[in-house]
């Protein structure tokens, strides 16, 4: 390979005189906007034992000293709502008695949509399928009552 040959700059590209201005220099800024920010460092971490060396161990208890257990807030509701909606939709294709499961799936989907830890797409699908299942089941029940003559027609 050959060495690249660089020409001297033309007069149009001559370097500017003096120092280059910082962004916002017309407003009186003296340092770069990405410069380091001063902060006060605080000491943190586990307390040192008698010898000045602390050994860290993972905590197995919550703040009140009780054993950490899985709470209701940790449980995911959207998958269960989707499962109930699919079961209700499959049932509503044949009989109208799947409406309680459809109502449960709609309620669970609405609850999971309001929780920030839930999968929103799964909860939305559960809501839509649950509403279709409730509609189909209600249609079956309405048709059955019209056929039996209870509703009159």
C-alpha positions as a Python dict, from the first residue, in 0.01 Angstrom:
ca = {
    (1, 'X'): (0, 0, 0),
    (2, 'X'): (116, 348, -69),
    (3, 'X'): (119, 630, 180),
    (4, 'X'): (-167, 871, 130),
    (5, 'X'): (-67, 1211, 7),
    (6, 'X'): (-226, 1504, 184),
    (7, 'X'): (-240, 1846, 27),
    (8, 'X'): (-225, 2168, 225),
    (9, 'X'): (-566, 2324, 290),
    (10, 'X'): (-687, 2584, 47),
    (11, 'X'): (-755, 2941, 166),
    (12, 'X'): (-1130, 2865, 186),
    (13, 'X'): (-1061, 2602, 453),
    (14, 'X'): (-809, 2799, 659),
    (15, 'X'): (-841, 2747, 1035),
    (16, 'X'): (-1034, 3006, 1230),
    (17, 'X'): (-837, 3251, 1439),
    (18, 'X'): (-856, 3242, 1818),
    (19, 'X'): (-1024, 2970, 2020),
    (20, 'X'): (-1332, 2787, 1906),
    (21, 'X'): (-1653, 2875, 2081),
    (22, 'X'): (-1837, 2628, 2300),
    (23, 'X'): (-2198, 2548, 2218),
    (24, 'X'): (-2408, 2820, 2379),
    (25, 'X'): (-2103, 3045, 2426),
    (26, 'X'): (-2307, 3346, 2328),
    (27, 'X'): (-2515, 3284, 2641),
    (28, 'X'): (-2210, 3287, 2863),
    (29, 'X'): (-2152, 2916, 2918),
    (30, 'X'): (-1795, 2847, 3026),
    (31, 'X'): (-1780, 2466, 3020),
    (32, 'X'): (-1915, 2188, 2807),
    (33, 'X'): (-2274, 2082, 2884),
    (34, 'X'): (-2155, 1724, 2929),
    (35, 'X'): (-1891, 1809, 3186),
    (36, 'X'): (-1872, 1624, 3517),
    (37, 'X'): (-2126, 1719, 3780),
    (38, 'X'): (-1999, 1755, 4136),
    (39, 'X'): (-2170, 1533, 4395),
    (40, 'X'): (-2125, 1439, 4757),
    (41, 'X'): (-2031, 1076, 4805),
    (42, 'X'): (-2197, 901, 5096),
    (43, 'X'): (-2094, 580, 5259),
    (44, 'X'): (-2334, 294, 5203),
    (45, 'X'): (-2344, -80, 5234),
    (46, 'X'): (-2372, -322, 5521),
    (47, 'X'): (-2227, -223, 5856),
    (48, 'X'): (-1874, -342, 5918),
    (49, 'X'): (-1827, -606, 6184),
    (50, 'X'): (-1577, -580, 6470),
    (51, 'X'): (-1274, -630, 6248),
    (52, 'X'): (-1385, -369, 5998),
    (53, 'X'): (-1470, -622, 5727),
    (54, 'X'): (-1831, -689, 5643),
    (55, 'X'): (-1947, -1006, 5476),
    (56, 'X'): (-2259, -967, 5272),
    (57, 'X'): (-2532, -1228, 5289),
    (58, 'X'): (-2855, -1219, 5093),
    (59, 'X'): (-3157, -1126, 5297),
    (60, 'X'): (-3427, -1390, 5336),
    (61, 'X'): (-3664, -1176, 5533),
    (62, 'X'): (-3875, -875, 5466),
    (63, 'X'): (-3868, -548, 5658),
    (64, 'X'): (-4074, -674, 5949),
    (65, 'X'): (-3855, -981, 5996),
    (66, 'X'): (-4103, -1231, 5856),
    (67, 'X'): (-3990, -1477, 5593),
    (68, 'X'): (-4022, -1334, 5245),
    (69, 'X'): (-4304, -1508, 5064),
    (70, 'X'): (-4468, -1463, 4733),
    (71, 'X'): (-4752, -1216, 4767),
    (72, 'X'): (-5064, -1161, 4563),
    (73, 'X'): (-4892, -864, 4398),
    (74, 'X'): (-4622, -1097, 4260),
    (75, 'X'): (-4873, -1331, 4097),
    (76, 'X'): (-4945, -1278, 3731),
    (77, 'X'): (-5312, -1257, 3638),
    (78, 'X'): (-5306, -1202, 3260),
    (79, 'X'): (-5213, -1563, 3166),
    (80, 'X'): (-5496, -1698, 3381),
    (81, 'X'): (-5739, -1450, 3230),
    (82, 'X'): (-5635, -1555, 2879),
    (83, 'X'): (-5669, -1924, 2968),
    (84, 'X'): (-6018, -1866, 3111),
    (85, 'X'): (-6117, -1663, 2804),
    (86, 'X'): (-6005, -1940, 2567),
    (87, 'X'): (-6195, -2203, 2768),
    (88, 'X'): (-6503, -1979, 2778),
    (89, 'X'): (-6483, -1912, 2405),
    (90, 'X'): (-6450, -2283, 2326),
    (91, 'X'): (-6745, -2362, 2554),
    (92, 'X'): (-6961, -2083, 2415),
    (93, 'X'): (-6933, -2227, 2064),
    (94, 'X'): (-7144, -2525, 2173),
    (95, 'X'): (-7351, -2424, 2480),
    (96, 'X'): (-7442, -2109, 2663),
    (97, 'X'): (-7332, -2223, 3004),
    (98, 'X'): (-6981, -2085, 2958),
    (99, 'X'): (-7097, -1735, 3047),
    (100, 'X'): (-6973, -1748, 3411),
    (101, 'X'): (-6623, -1837, 3294),
    (102, 'X'): (-6643, -1560, 3034),
    (103, 'X'): (-6741, -1307, 3300),
    (104, 'X'): (-6455, -1423, 3524),
    (105, 'X'): (-6209, -1390, 3236),
    (106, 'X'): (-6330, -1038, 3154),
    (107, 'X'): (-6300, -932, 3518),
    (108, 'X'): (-5951, -1083, 3547),
    (109, 'X'): (-5845, -916, 3220),
    (110, 'X'): (-5968, -577, 3342),
    (111, 'X'): (-5785, -624, 3672),
    (112, 'X'): (-5464, -723, 3496),
    (113, 'X'): (-5485, -423, 3261),
    (114, 'X'): (-5480, -195, 3564),
    (115, 'X'): (-5167, -354, 3712),
    (116, 'X'): (-4831, -226, 3584),
    (117, 'X'): (-4651, -562, 3612),
    (118, 'X'): (-4885, -747, 3376),
    (119, 'X'): (-4838, -826, 3009),
    (120, 'X'): (-5073, -577, 2842),
    (121, 'X'): (-5101, -765, 2511),
    (122, 'X'): (-5203, -1085, 2687),
    (123, 'X'): (-5455, -899, 2902),
    (124, 'X'): (-5601, -725, 2597),
    (125, 'X'): (-5643, -1058, 2417),
    (126, 'X'): (-5806, -1203, 2728),
    (127, 'X'): (-6048, -911, 2741),
    (128, 'X'): (-6144, -936, 2374),
    (129, 'X'): (-6184, -1314, 2376),
    (130, 'X'): (-6375, -1301, 2704),
    (131, 'X'): (-6617, -1043, 2564),
    (132, 'X'): (-6673, -1255, 2252),
    (133, 'X'): (-6730, -1561, 2470),
    (134, 'X'): (-6982, -1372, 2684),
    (135, 'X'): (-7158, -1248, 2371),
    (136, 'X'): (-7175, -1596, 2216),
    (137, 'X'): (-7294, -1752, 2543),
    (138, 'X'): (-7560, -1485, 2586),
    (139, 'X'): (-7672, -1553, 2229),
    (140, 'X'): (-7701, -1924, 2301),
    (141, 'X'): (-7899, -1859, 2619),
    (142, 'X'): (-8129, -1614, 2442),
    (143, 'X'): (-8188, -1862, 2158),
    (144, 'X'): (-8257, -2142, 2410),
    (145, 'X'): (-8511, -1936, 2603),
    (146, 'X'): (-8687, -1831, 2282),
    (147, 'X'): (-8705, -2195, 2168),
    (148, 'X'): (-8847, -2311, 2500),
    (149, 'X'): (-9121, -2048, 2498),
    (150, 'X'): (-9018, -1895, 2831),
    (151, 'X'): (-8949, -1556, 2675),
    (152, 'X'): (-9247, -1576, 2444),
    (153, 'X'): (-9236, -1530, 2072),
}
